[in-house]
Amino acid sequence: MNTTIQLPWWRSKIILWVFLMIPGAMFTIGLLTQRMTYDSLMHATGEFSARFLVFSLIATPLMMLFPRYKFPKWLNRNKRYFGLAAFAYGLYHTIAYLVEVPINMVVRECFEFGLITAWLGFMIWIPMAITSTDGWVLRLKKTWKKIHNWGYLAALLVFVHWAFIHYNWQPALVHAMPVILLQGYRWYRVASQS
């Protein structure tokens, strides 16, 4: 007798992955058909990376704040997928930069504050992306959480990169504010219960 529980189609991981990949597919089509410029691609991939990062980082505190609501629970169950999508769009952003900009300029710009923050954040993201599967969670046990706690620093570096690359704090701050407020609430709750 098969006792597998069938989830509604809209709760399928495949549907979520399709949803997360649609913007990337649209960017690629836009690039191939020359409807999207390099500048607009960089802007779009950077913003989607930041937005998915926000969703992954607000999941736990949202669930703590609204424990009876379904959306925070769903988001918390799927926060790793949003984190991986954030990395994927960050990778797309990085590859587009490396393809478009001559290597001597990449090297020259590498140590500018707006770009070094991006490179450091991206380097932190790599081991997090590699170890984001259930198999790695089981294999690494407590070490897994230590690796993924570095995500907070990566997020800070991403938002600083965004602010300094355009010298425009407002959009970066608008995206960072939900993370700052909700993670602040989460740390306050944890500290007050210990």
C-alpha positions as CSV (number, residue, x, y, z in Angstrom):
1,M,0.0,0.0,0.0
2,N,1.4,3.4,-1.0
3,T,1.2,5.9,1.8
4,T,3.0,8.8,0.0
5,I,1.3,12.1,0.7
6,Q,0.6,14.1,-2.4
7,L,1.2,17.8,-2.0
8,P,-0.9,20.3,-4.0
9,W,0.9,21.2,-7.3
10,W,1.6,24.7,-6.2
11,R,3.7,23.4,-3.2
12,S,5.9,21.4,-5.5
13,K,9.7,22.1,-5.3
14,I,9.7,21.9,-9.1
15,I,7.2,24.7,-9.4
16,L,9.2,26.8,-7.0
17,W,12.4,26.2,-9.0
18,V,10.6,27.1,-12.2
19,F,9.3,30.3,-10.6
20,L,12.8,31.1,-9.4
21,M,14.4,30.5,-12.8
22,I,11.9,32.5,-14.9
23,P,13.6,35.8,-14.5
24,G,17.0,34.3,-15.4
25,A,15.5,32.7,-18.6
26,M,13.9,36.1,-19.5
27,F,17.3,37.9,-19.0
28,T,19.0,35.3,-21.2
29,I,16.4,35.6,-24.0
30,G,16.6,39.4,-23.7
31,L,20.4,39.2,-24.0
32,L,20.4,36.8,-27.0
33,T,17.8,38.9,-28.8
34,Q,19.7,42.1,-28.0
35,R,16.6,43.5,-26.2
36,M,18.6,43.7,-23.0
37,T,21.8,45.7,-22.7
38,Y,24.8,44.7,-20.5
39,D,23.9,47.5,-18.0
40,S,20.3,46.4,-17.7
41,L,21.4,42.8,-17.3
42,M,23.8,43.7,-14.5
43,H,21.2,45.8,-12.8
44,A,18.5,43.1,-13.0
45,T,20.7,40.1,-12.0
46,G,22.1,42.1,-9.0
47,E,18.6,43.1,-7.8
48,F,17.2,39.6,-8.2
49,S,20.1,38.2,-6.3
50,A,19.6,40.7,-3.5
51,R,15.8,40.1,-3.4
52,F,16.1,36.3,-3.2
53,L,18.8,36.8,-0.5
54,V,16.3,38.9,1.5
55,F,13.7,36.2,1.3
56,S,16.1,33.6,2.5
57,L,17.2,35.7,5.5
58,I,13.8,36.9,6.7
59,A,12.2,33.4,6.7
60,T,13.1,32.3,10.3
61,P,12.3,35.6,12.0
62,L,9.0,35.9,10.0
63,M,8.1,32.4,11.3
64,M,8.9,33.5,14.9
65,L,6.9,36.6,14.5
66,F,3.9,35.0,12.8
67,P,3.9,31.3,14.0
68,R,0.3,30.6,13.0
69,Y,0.5,31.8,9.4
70,K,1.2,29.5,6.4
71,F,3.4,31.8,4.3
72,P,6.2,32.2,6.9
73,K,6.2,28.4,7.4
74,W,6.4,27.8,3.7
75,L,9.2,30.4,3.3
76,N,11.2,28.9,6.1
77,R,10.9,25.4,4.6
78,N,12.1,26.8,1.3
79,K,14.7,29.3,2.4
80,R,17.6,27.2,1.1
81,Y,16.1,27.4,-2.4
82,F,15.8,31.1,-2.2
83,G,19.4,31.3,-0.9
84,L,20.6,29.1,-3.9
85,A,18.6,31.3,-6.3
86,A,20.3,34.4,-4.8
87,F,23.7,32.7,-5.4
88,A,22.7,31.7,-9.0
89,Y,21.7,35.2,-9.9
90,G,24.9,36.5,-8.2
91,L,26.9,34.0,-10.3
92,Y,25.1,35.2,-13.4
93,H,25.9,38.8,-12.5
94,T,29.6,37.9,-11.9
95,I,29.9,35.9,-15.2
96,A,28.3,38.7,-17.2
97,Y,30.8,41.1,-15.6
98,L,33.8,38.9,-16.4
99,V,32.6,38.3,-20.0
100,E,32.0,42.0,-20.7
101,V,34.9,43.7,-18.9
102,P,38.5,43.3,-20.1
103,I,40.6,41.3,-17.7
104,N,43.1,44.1,-17.1
105,M,40.2,46.3,-16.0
106,V,38.8,43.6,-13.8
107,V,42.2,43.3,-12.0
108,R,42.5,47.1,-11.7
109,E,38.9,47.5,-10.3
110,C,39.2,44.5,-8.0
111,F,40.5,46.5,-5.0
112,E,38.0,49.3,-5.3
113,F,35.7,49.3,-2.2
114,G,32.5,48.7,-4.2
115,L,34.0,45.7,-5.9
116,I,36.1,44.1,-3.2
117,T,33.0,43.8,-1.1
118,A,31.3,42.0,-4.0
119,W,34.2,39.6,-4.4
120,L,34.4,38.8,-0.7
121,G,30.7,38.3,-0.4
122,F,30.7,36.0,-3.5
123,M,33.7,33.9,-2.1
124,I,31.7,33.4,1.2
125,W,28.7,32.3,-0.9
126,I,30.5,29.6,-2.8
127,P,31.0,27.1,0.1
128,M,27.4,27.9,1.3
129,A,26.0,27.0,-2.2
130,I,28.1,23.8,-2.4
131,T,27.0,22.6,1.0
132,S,23.3,23.5,0.7
133,T,22.0,20.0,0.0
134,D,20.4,17.7,2.5
135,G,23.4,15.3,2.1
136,W,25.8,18.1,3.2
137,V,23.6,19.0,6.2
138,L,23.8,15.4,7.4
139,R,27.5,15.0,6.6
140,L,28.6,18.3,8.3
141,K,26.2,18.3,11.2
142,K,27.1,21.3,13.5
143,T,29.7,22.6,11.1
144,W,27.0,23.1,8.5
145,K,25.4,25.8,10.6
146,K,28.8,27.5,11.2
147,I,29.4,27.7,7.5
148,H,25.9,29.0,6.7
149,N,26.1,31.6,9.5
150,W,28.7,33.4,7.3
151,G,25.7,34.2,5.1
152,Y,25.0,37.2,7.3
153,L,28.4,38.7,6.5
154,A,27.9,37.9,2.8
155,A,24.6,39.7,2.9
156,L,26.1,42.7,4.5
157,L,28.9,42.7,1.8
158,V,26.3,42.4,-1.0
159,F,24.3,45.4,0.3
160,V,27.5,47.5,0.8
161,H,28.6,46.5,-2.8
162,W,25.2,47.7,-4.1
163,A,25.4,51.0,-2.2
164,F,29.0,51.8,-3.2
165,I,29.0,50.6,-6.8
166,H,26.3,53.2,-7.7
167,Y,27.0,55.6,-4.8
168,N,23.3,55.4,-4.1
169,W,22.3,54.1,-0.7
170,Q,18.5,54.2,-1.0
171,P,17.8,51.1,-3.0
172,A,20.3,49.0,-1.1
173,L,18.9,50.2,2.2
174,V,15.3,49.5,1.2
175,H,16.3,45.9,0.4
176,A,18.5,45.6,3.5
177,M,16.0,47.1,6.0
178,P,13.6,44.0,6.2
179,V,16.7,41.8,7.0
180,I,18.0,44.3,9.6
181,L,14.7,44.7,11.4
182,L,13.6,41.0,11.3
183,Q,17.0,39.6,12.2
184,G,17.3,42.2,14.9
185,Y,13.9,40.9,16.3
186,R,15.1,37.3,16.0
187,W,18.4,38.0,17.9
188,Y,16.4,40.0,20.6
189,R,14.0,37.1,21.1
190,V,16.9,34.5,21.3
191,A,18.8,36.8,23.8
192,S,15.7,37.4,26.0
193,Q,15.0,33.7,26.2
194,S,18.5,32.7,27.3
